[in-house]
Amino acid sequence: MGLEHLKHKKCFELSDGQLQRVMIARALAQDTSIIILDEPTTHLDIYHKAYILKLLKTIAQKTRKAILFSTHEIELAIQLCDKMLILDTQKSTFGEPCQLIERGSFQNLFPEDLISFDATTGSFKVKK
């Protein structure tokens, strides 16, 4: 996990990104077959959000562990997750990101007068 240089630091001395990596390392040390994380990218800048999610994907592939996490980072999740569960008040859907895009599952997540989903790019656009 690349945390050796942090071993003598207290939790309050760590940045948000460092603390997230420490918590992921802690979960790995417990050696369970599944790791569940709640919003692992909260309070991180876009670089560190992408870093943490790519790290989780690498861990899942190398260790064959299932990693489940909740996130509001939908566009990053579309790019990096193997499968997604979209929780919506009307209908929840599950599947591979490309399948969910094909089904139009992202279209109605937000009010259409403000935000639209571009299925070609897999991203949300604010209407001007």
C-alpha positions, 0 to 999 in steps of 0.5 A: 500500500506504500504506507511505510513512511506513515507508520509513526504518524498519528491519524490526525496528522494524515491527509484525507487521502493518506487516511483512506489508504490506511483504512483500506490497508486495515481492511486488507489486513483483516483478510476477509473475502469481501471489503465494504466501504462507505464513500471511500473518496469523500473529501478527496480531490479528483486525482486522489478520487481516481487514485483510490478507485483504481487502487480498489480495482487493482486490489480486487483483481490481485486478491480476488476479493469482492469490494463493494462501496457506495459513492456519488462519483458516478462518472468515475464508477462508470469508468472503473467498476466491474458492476454497479447498483444504481439506487433510485427512488423509482427503480434500482438497477444492477449490471455492468456499466456499459449495460446500464448505459445501454438500458438508459439507467443513468438518464433519470437520476437527476432532474432533466431540466438541469442535468442530462446524461450523455451515453456516448461519453458516459458523463453528465452535462449541466444544461445551460 
